[in-house]
């Protein structure tokens, strides 16, 4: 299980660092979705009955595990970014940070009609379509 997660992380990382060389690295994200679904269903299947209380407890535990670290990461970025970014980039970062605080980064991209594949390059799409 951990090995699959490591492979998925490496694939996504290399895809972002070298998109023309590791064109299928984005599949690591799909791997995470599958692993998350498996993990969630296996945790919930251990319960004798699944009701609102069990599901709520499951998500409260996830919230407590994820949100504090996420908040710390955003706080560190808010301090470090002005030290290393150019002024024009800082204004974009502040906007991104405002969307990141409520976990709404993807909604920002939807409202902007941002196309991820245009950013990555057409070559990836061509290879993906031939899959």
N, C-alpha and C positions, 0 to 999 in steps of 0.2 A: 504494500500500500504506500509506504513512504518512498519507495523506489520510483513508483509511478509519479508521485507528486514531484520528486526531484527532476525526473525527465521532463515533465510538463513545465516546470519552472525554467529549466535550461532552454527548452524549446522557445518559450515566450521571450526570454531574455535575448537569446541569439537573434530571434526574429526582429526585435526592436533595434538591436545593435547593427545587424547586417541583413536588412530585409531582402536584398537582391540575392543573397547567398542561401539564406534559410527561409525559403518562401512558404513553407508549410508550418513554421513555428507557431503560428496562431492556433493551430490545433491543440496546443497545450491548454488554452482557455477551455476548449470543449472537454478536454480530459478532466479539468477541474470541476466542470459542471457535472460530469458523470460521477466522479469520485464523491462530490458533495451530496448528490442524490443518494448514492449508495450509503454514505455515512449517516445521513439523516434518517433514511428508512431503517437502517440496522439499529440505530439508537432508539428510535420510536417503537420498533418491533419488540424490543425487550420488555416493554410495558404490557401489563396484563390487559388493560383497556386503554384505548386512546380517546381522550376527551379534550375539551377546551383547556382544562387545567394542565394536562400533560403537555399539550402543544405550547401553551403559554410559557410554561416552565422551560421547555426546550429553547424557545427563542430568547427568554430572559438570560439564560446561561450564555447563549451566543453573543447577545448584546454586551454582557459584562466582560466577555473575553475580547471582543473586537473593538468596541468603541473607545475604551481608554487608550489603547495603543494607537489607534487611528487619530485620536485627538492630540496625543503627544507628537505624532509625526507631523500633523498640520501645524502645530505650534513651533516645532523646530524649523520647518520650512518657512514659516512666516518670519522667523528671526534671521535665518541664513540667506534666504533669497535676495533681499535688498543688498546684501554684501557682495553677491557674485553676478547678479543680473544687470543688464543695462536698463536705464530708466523706462524706455518704451516697453521692454519685456516685463518690468515690474507691474505696470498697469494691467497687462494681460494676466499675470499671475494673481493679482488681487481679485480680478473677476473670477478666475478659476477657483480660487480659494473660497470665495463667497458661495459658489455652487457646490464645492466639496464639503463644506460644513454640514449641510443637510443631506449628504449622500446623493446629490442630484446632478453630478457631472454629466451623465449621459443625457439628461433632459436639456442641458445647455446645448449640447451638440445637436440634439433633435430640433430645437428651436432655431438654431443657426443654419439648419439644413447642411450640417457638416457631413461630408462623406469620407469615412475612414480610409476606404480603398483608394480614393484620389490622393490622399496623403502618402500612402504606402507606395503606390505605383501600379500601373496597368499590368505589368508583368506578373504580379501576384494573382490578379484576377484571371488572367488568361490561363495560368497553370491550375487555378482553383476550378475553373469551369471545365477543364479537361479531366478532372478527377472522376 
